[in-house]
Structure formats: C-alpha cells, structure tokens
Amino acid sequence: MKIAIIGTGNLGKSIAKGLITNNAITSLYLTKRNLEELEDLDGYKNIFLTTDNQEAVKNSDILIFAVQPAHFEKILNDIKPLLTEKHTIVSTITGFVIPKIEEEIGADKFIIRAMPNTAIAVGKSMTCICSNTQGKKRVQLAEAIFNRLGHSLVIPEAQMQAATVVCASGIAFWMRLIRATTQAAIQLGFDAKEAQELAMFTSEGAANLLITNGNHPEEEIDRVTTPKGCTITGLNEMEHKGLSSSLIQGMVASFNKISNIKKEQI
C-alpha cells in the first residue's frame, strides 16, 4: 500500500511506527514542517520525509491526515486539484465531520474518518471508523490497515465524539489508573520499577481475560472475590470513595469539551 501521513505529529508518528513495524506499506510518505523531529524515521526503506504535502499526495493512494483541526481546511484546498479516483482520504482529526470534508473536496471522494489512539505505535490501538456514502466502498481497506495496528470497529459518525473520549482520551485515563496502582504498590513495599511492572502487566492481563473469554468484567471479578476477602474489601472501599463515578464523570466532562470544540467549528 502506498500511504502518506499528512502531519506527522505525535499521533501521525505513532501511526507511522505501527505501519513500519507491521510491514503494512509499499511506500510511506511522512510530511511535517520541521523534519528534524522525524530524524529517527529517516533511513528506513521506502520511507520518504518531506515538507511538501503535494509531493506526498502525488505518490500515494491512501492519505492519512493527522494535522491540527485549524490547518486541515487549508491543506484540503491545497491538495484538492491532485485528488483522483485512486485516493482514499482518511481523517484522524477530532471534531472535523465528514460533511465539512465533503464541502472542501466533494462528496464523490472516498472519505473515511478514523479515531485511533497512540497505542497504534505498538500495534495495540482501538480504532473506530466511519465513512461517507462513497467511502463505504473502501471501509474494508481502512479496516485492513487498522486491524494490523490493533483492533477496529465501524460505527456511525454520530458516535465518533464519544469514541474519541473512550478510545483516544481513554489511553490517558488508563495511564492514570496504572500510575495510581503503581503508587499504591510502592506504598505497599515495592520499589518504583517493580511497582510499575506489577501494575502494567496486571492491567494487560485483565484486558486480555475479557478479550479472550468474552466475559463481562463482573464475571471475572467474581472469580477473584471471596466472602469477607481482601479483594471485595478493597473494591468496596474504592467504590465508597467514588472510583467508578469519578471515572464516568471525567469521561462525560471530556465528551462535553469535545462537543464544544465541534460547535466552535460549525
């Protein structure tokens, strides 16, 4: 696949690393105004670094946009004359809805929105995908890319804001929970390195139990709770202090923020 990432910032670079690691490319163009920040990706076979978005578009079939929302409209206008039947547009830009993209380049283009998270750099992203009517013909192409970089789910565009909170912002939320677990382990006597190792691999194990077994979380909780035991005592204390409600309220607050961003763009 001939892929270009337009705007190789934090997310774009994570996508690039995932594509390179998983050999998911025939060629990969990476664009950025300051190429010094991409020096660690220079030298790979069939990887091309450029400040010229038009060069990247001309030499690629799949265009993944990871620029700031404020810059997206101008970039679309700049590359619009170069777009052909071969191009598939994949936007990872928060809040920039498909009808607005269609206004810039036309509803006849294959337009897909994808919301990955930074775990894409290690092939573990949860990526949500939606498309315009024309783009439905190439949704499987997007799925093929993002399934090599983790797991993908096709959803209606109306749910993309919520998906951004759950999956993209969700990485930060889970990092904070892992950090808190690490801090508790230190207080219980482990050194910092051991504490983080315990927290990381325990959280990985919990997720993999659900992925592999397909169970509800409470089913797995029931397996490790015993009457008057330490696990249920700890869980109840956390709930008394508002663990679940705080997490839910935080995610709702994040959703409200992204909704305001969308209103400002309309």
C-alpha positions as CSV (number, residue, x, y, z in Angstrom):
1,M,0.0,0.0,0.0
2,K,1.2,3.5,-0.9
3,I,0.4,5.6,2.2
4,A,1.0,9.2,3.1
5,I,0.7,10.6,6.6
6,I,0.0,14.3,6.3
7,G,1.0,16.0,9.5
8,T,3.3,13.6,11.3
9,G,3.0,14.9,14.9
10,N,2.5,12.7,17.9
11,L,-0.4,10.6,16.5
12,G,0.9,10.6,13.0
13,K,4.3,9.4,14.1
14,S,2.7,6.7,16.2
15,I,0.7,5.5,13.1
16,A,3.9,5.6,11.1
17,K,5.8,3.5,13.6
18,G,3.0,0.9,13.6
19,L,2.9,0.7,9.8
20,I,6.7,0.3,9.6
21,T,6.8,-2.3,12.4
22,N,4.0,-4.3,10.8
23,N,5.3,-4.1,7.2
24,A,1.9,-2.6,6.1
25,I,3.3,-0.4,3.4
26,T,4.7,-0.4,-0.1
27,S,5.8,3.2,0.4
28,L,5.2,5.7,3.2
29,Y,5.5,9.5,2.8
30,L,5.6,11.5,6.0
31,T,5.0,15.2,5.9
32,K,5.9,17.8,8.6
33,R,7.1,21.4,8.6
34,N,10.0,20.5,10.8
35,L,11.6,17.3,9.5
36,E,14.2,17.3,12.3
37,E,11.6,15.8,14.5
38,L,11.3,12.8,12.2
39,E,15.0,12.1,12.0
40,D,14.6,8.7,13.9
41,L,12.4,7.5,11.0
42,D,14.9,8.6,8.3
43,G,16.8,5.8,6.6
44,Y,14.1,3.2,6.6
45,K,13.5,1.5,3.2
46,N,10.7,3.1,1.2
47,I,10.1,5.8,3.8
48,F,10.2,9.4,2.5
49,L,10.3,12.5,4.6
50,T,9.0,15.8,3.1
51,T,7.6,19.2,3.9
52,D,5.7,19.1,0.6
53,N,2.1,17.8,1.1
54,Q,1.5,17.8,-2.7
55,E,4.5,15.6,-3.3
56,A,3.2,13.1,-0.8
57,V,-0.3,13.1,-2.4
58,K,1.0,12.6,-5.9
59,N,3.0,9.5,-4.8
60,S,0.4,7.9,-2.5
61,D,-3.0,6.2,-2.7
62,I,-4.1,6.3,0.9
63,L,-3.9,9.7,2.6
64,I,-4.0,9.7,6.4
65,F,-4.5,13.2,7.8
66,A,-3.2,13.9,11.3
67,V,-2.9,17.7,11.3
68,Q,-4.3,20.2,13.7
69,P,-8.0,21.0,13.0
70,A,-7.2,24.6,12.3
71,H,-4.9,23.7,9.5
72,F,-7.0,20.9,7.9
73,E,-9.2,23.1,5.7
74,K,-6.3,24.9,4.0
75,I,-4.4,21.7,3.4
76,L,-7.5,20.1,1.8
77,N,-7.8,23.2,-0.5
78,D,-4.1,22.9,-1.4
79,I,-4.3,19.2,-2.4
80,K,-7.8,19.2,-3.9
81,P,-6.6,19.6,-7.5
82,L,-4.4,16.5,-7.1
83,L,-7.1,14.1,-5.8
84,T,-8.1,11.3,-8.2
85,E,-10.1,8.1,-8.2
86,K,-7.2,6.3,-6.7
87,H,-7.1,8.3,-3.5
88,T,-8.7,7.3,-0.2
89,I,-9.0,10.1,2.4
90,V,-8.6,9.0,6.0
91,S,-9.0,11.8,8.6
92,T,-8.0,11.3,12.2
93,I,-8.8,14.8,13.1
94,T,-11.0,15.4,16.2
95,G,-14.4,17.0,15.6
96,F,-13.9,17.6,11.8
97,V,-17.0,16.0,10.5
98,I,-17.4,14.3,7.1
99,P,-19.9,16.8,5.7
100,K,-17.4,19.5,6.3
101,I,-14.7,17.5,4.5
102,E,-17.1,16.9,1.6
103,E,-17.7,20.7,1.4
104,E,-14.0,21.1,0.7
105,I,-13.2,18.3,-1.7
106,G,-16.6,16.9,-2.9
107,A,-18.9,14.1,-1.8
108,D,-17.7,12.0,-4.7
109,K,-14.4,11.4,-2.9
110,F,-13.7,8.3,-0.8
111,I,-13.8,9.8,2.7
112,I,-13.2,7.9,5.9
113,R,-12.8,9.1,9.5
114,A,-10.7,7.0,11.8
115,M,-10.1,7.6,15.5
116,P,-7.1,5.6,16.6
117,N,-5.1,6.1,19.8
118,T,-1.4,6.3,20.5
119,A,-1.1,2.6,21.2
120,I,-1.1,2.2,17.4
121,A,2.7,2.7,17.7
122,V,2.9,-0.8,19.3
123,G,0.1,-2.4,17.3
124,K,-2.5,-2.2,20.0
125,S,-4.8,0.7,19.0
126,M,-8.5,0.6,19.4
127,T,-9.6,2.4,16.3
128,C,-13.1,3.5,15.4
129,I,-14.0,4.0,11.7
130,C,-16.9,5.7,9.8
131,S,-17.3,7.0,6.3
132,N,-19.3,9.0,3.8
133,T,-21.5,7.1,1.3
134,Q,-18.8,6.8,-1.3
135,G,-16.2,5.8,1.4
136,K,-18.2,2.8,2.3
137,K,-16.8,1.1,-0.8
138,R,-13.3,1.4,0.8
139,V,-14.1,0.9,4.5
140,Q,-12.7,-2.6,4.4
141,L,-9.4,-1.1,3.2
142,A,-9.3,1.1,6.3
143,E,-10.2,-1.9,8.5
144,A,-7.4,-3.9,6.9
145,I,-4.9,-1.1,7.8
146,F,-6.0,-0.5,11.3
147,N,-6.6,-4.2,12.2
148,R,-2.9,-4.7,11.5
149,L,-2.3,-2.0,14.1
150,G,-4.7,-3.2,16.7
151,H,-8.4,-3.6,16.6
152,S,-11.0,-1.6,14.7
153,L,-14.7,-1.1,14.9
154,V,-17.0,0.5,12.3
155,I,-19.5,2.9,13.9
156,P,-21.9,5.7,12.8
157,E,-20.3,9.1,12.6
158,A,-22.7,10.3,15.3
159,Q,-20.7,8.2,17.8
160,M,-17.3,9.4,16.8
161,Q,-17.1,12.1,19.5
162,A,-17.9,9.5,22.2
163,A,-15.4,7.1,20.6
164,T,-12.7,9.8,20.9
165,V,-13.3,10.1,24.6
166,V,-13.4,6.3,25.2
167,C,-10.5,5.3,23.0
168,A,-8.2,8.2,22.3
169,S,-8.5,10.1,25.6
170,G,-9.0,6.7,27.2
171,I,-5.3,6.0,26.9
172,A,-4.6,8.9,29.3
173,F,-7.3,7.7,31.6
174,W,-5.9,4.2,31.8
175,M,-2.4,5.6,32.2
176,R,-3.6,7.5,35.3
177,L,-5.2,4.3,36.7
178,I,-1.9,2.4,36.1
179,R,0.0,5.2,37.7
180,A,-2.2,5.1,40.8
181,T,-1.8,1.3,41.0
182,T,2.0,1.9,40.8
183,Q,1.9,4.4,43.6
184,A,-0.1,2.0,45.8
185,A,2.4,-0.8,45.1
186,I,5.2,1.5,46.2
187,Q,3.4,2.3,49.4
188,L,3.0,-1.5,50.0
189,G,6.7,-2.0,49.8
190,F,7.8,-2.5,46.2
191,D,10.4,-0.3,44.6
192,A,9.2,2.0,41.7
193,K,10.4,-0.2,38.9
194,E,8.8,-3.3,40.3
195,A,5.6,-1.4,41.2
196,Q,5.1,-0.2,37.6
197,E,5.9,-3.7,36.2
198,L,3.2,-5.2,38.5
199,A,0.7,-2.5,37.5
200,M,1.4,-2.7,33.8
201,F,1.2,-6.5,33.4
202,T,-1.8,-6.9,35.7
203,S,-3.8,-4.4,33.7
204,E,-2.7,-6.2,30.5
205,G,-3.8,-9.5,31.9
206,A,-7.2,-8.1,33.0
207,A,-7.9,-6.8,29.5
208,N,-6.8,-10.0,27.8
209,L,-9.1,-12.1,30.0
210,L,-12.0,-10.1,28.7
211,I,-10.8,-10.2,25.1
212,T,-10.1,-13.9,25.2
213,N,-13.0,-15.1,27.2
214,G,-15.6,-12.6,26.1
215,N,-16.9,-12.3,29.6
216,H,-18.5,-9.3,31.4
217,P,-16.0,-7.7,33.8
218,E,-18.1,-8.7,36.8
219,E,-17.8,-12.3,35.9
220,E,-14.0,-12.0,36.1
221,I,-14.3,-10.0,39.3
222,D,-16.5,-12.8,40.9
223,R,-13.6,-15.2,40.2
224,V,-11.3,-13.4,42.5
225,T,-13.6,-12.2,45.2
226,T,-14.4,-14.4,48.2
227,P,-16.7,-13.7,51.2
228,K,-15.0,-11.3,53.7
229,G,-11.9,-11.4,51.5
230,C,-9.3,-8.7,50.8
231,T,-10.5,-8.2,47.2
232,I,-14.1,-7.3,47.9
233,T,-12.9,-5.2,50.8
234,G,-10.7,-3.2,48.5
235,L,-13.3,-2.9,45.8
236,N,-16.0,-1.6,48.2
237,E,-13.6,1.0,49.7
238,M,-12.8,2.2,46.2
239,E,-16.4,2.5,45.3
240,H,-17.2,4.3,48.6
241,K,-14.5,6.8,47.5
242,G,-16.2,7.2,44.1
243,L,-13.9,5.3,41.7
244,S,-16.5,4.4,39.1
245,S,-18.5,7.6,39.4
246,S,-15.3,9.7,39.2
247,L,-14.2,7.9,36.0
248,I,-17.6,8.2,34.5
249,Q,-17.9,11.9,35.3
250,G,-14.5,12.6,33.9
251,M,-15.3,10.9,30.6
252,V,-18.6,12.8,30.4
253,A,-16.7,16.1,31.1
254,S,-14.3,15.2,28.3
255,F,-17.2,14.4,25.9
256,N,-18.8,17.8,26.8
257,K,-15.5,19.5,25.9
258,I,-15.2,17.8,22.6
259,S,-18.8,18.8,21.8
260,N,-17.9,22.4,22.4
261,I,-15.0,22.1,20.0
262,K,-17.4,20.8,17.4
263,K,-19.8,23.7,18.0
264,E,-16.9,26.2,17.5
265,Q,-16.1,24.7,14.1
266,I,-19.7,24.9,12.8
